[in-house]
Every structure is written in structure tokens, then in C-alpha cells.
Amino acid sequence: LDVLLADTNYDRAWPPNYGIWQDEWESIQKLYGDEFGIDIGEKCIDRKWQVTDCFFGGSFDIPTTNRYRLDRPYIRVDKNALQDNLSLDGGYRIVKANHVSDAMGINLYSPAGSLIHDE
């Protein structure tokens, strides 16, 4: 497995908050533990919700108070703890890089090979 973390400002604080379904987080946690020996489990979780309330109102005449409840646990990732854990020597490369391409879809970019860096 070859993993590359690429960001022109990797050493700066990450601005957004990250959320993920708990079962997906557990899969990522297992992968990092198995492949890199890094525990990104509980210490990288800021908050857990056992049920998830989704609000899609405000458009298409759906009231803003209309709630859809999912019986699926959701977590908020502690971005600072995650960045600290990913900054450890984990057997992957960290490269200050620019991504100069057009998004064609989720995780699909054109032209191919458009990730540039000075490595």
C-alpha cells in the first residue's frame, strides 16, 4: 500500500470539521492500524451521536423544521488530533503539493496525473 498525503499547507491547522458514519470510521481505523500501526481510534473522535438527525428543508417547499432521523451512529472527528496522528512517522509520504485539475466527479480528476509536487 502506497499512501501520499498531499497539501500545500499541510503544516497549518485544518480549517473544517469532519464527520463520518461510525462504521466507516471503524473501517478506516482498522486500515490504519493494520497497514501503518497507527491508532486513530477513540482519541480522534470529538463527539458521537447514536442517531443522526438530517434536515433538508429550505428548498423545494420543504419546511426547514422537517427532520429525517437515521438510526445510524455518526461521529465528529477531532481534526487536530487526526492531523497530529497523521503527522507521525507512519510509513506514508507527506508532500507539499498543488492539485491543479478539474473535478470530473467524486475523486475523479482530469487531466490524469495532474497532481504536481516538488518531490
N, C-alpha and C positions, 0 to 999 in steps of 0.2 A: 504494500500500500504506500503510495506516494502522495503526501498531503502538503499543499502550499497555502499559507495564509498570506494574502496579498492586500496591501493597503498603503497608500502614500503617507498616511499619518497614523500608522499602526501604534506608535508610542503615545498618542493622545488618548484622552478618555473617549469612550464610545458614547455618542450622544443619545441614541434611542433606548427605550426599554424593549426587552424581548420577552415574548410569551410563546408558549408551546403546549401542546397536549401532553399530559403526563406520560402516556405510553410511548410517545415519540421521544421524549426526553430520556426515558429509561433505555431506549434503543441506542441513542447517541452516547449515553453514559457507558453502556456496555461496550460499544465500539471503542471508545477512547480508553477504557480500562484494558480491554483485550489487546488492542493494537499498540498503544503507547504507554500503558502502565500509569495513566493519569486518572485520578479520581475527580470527576467533575460533577459528582452527585449532589448530595444534600447541601453542601456548603455553597453551591452556586444557585440555590433556589431562594428567592426572596419571599415568595408568597405562594400558597396553594389554595385552590378552590375545588371542592368536591363536585360541585355542579357549576355549569357555565351559563350565565345569562347573556343572551345576544340581543341587541337592539338594532333593528334595521329600518326604523321609522324615519320620517322626514322627507321621503320621496315616494312617488307612485301612490300618493294618498294614504300611506301607511302612517298611523299615528306614532309620534316619537316615543310614546309610552308603551307601545306594543312590544312585549318581551317573548322571546323564544328560549325556553330552558332546555339545555342539553345535559343529560345525565353522564357527563364525561369530565373527569378531572382535568384542570388546566393549571399551569404554573406560570409565575413571572420569574424570569431568570435575573439573578443579580449580575448585571453587566460588568461591574467592577471585579467581582470575584471570578467571573468567567474569563475576563481579559487577563487577570493575574495568572490563572491556571493555564491558559493557552500561551502565556509568555514564558512558561517554564521550558526547560530543555526537554522537549517531548518527542524527539525523533522526526520532526517535520521542519519544513523551511518557512521562515518568515522573510518576506521580500517587500521592500517599499516599492509599490508598483502603481501604475495608472491603468485603468481599464478604459480603453478608447474604442468603443464599438456600439453598435445599435442593438437594443434588446429585441429579439425576434419572438420571444416567449419566455416562460419561466426557465431560467438558467440556460437559455439558448441565445447566443450572441453571434453577430456577423460583423466583419468577416472572421472566419476561423483563424485562430492564432493571434487575435487582436490584443491579448494581454501582453503589455510591454513592461519591461523592467530592466534594471541595470545589472542583473546577475551574470 
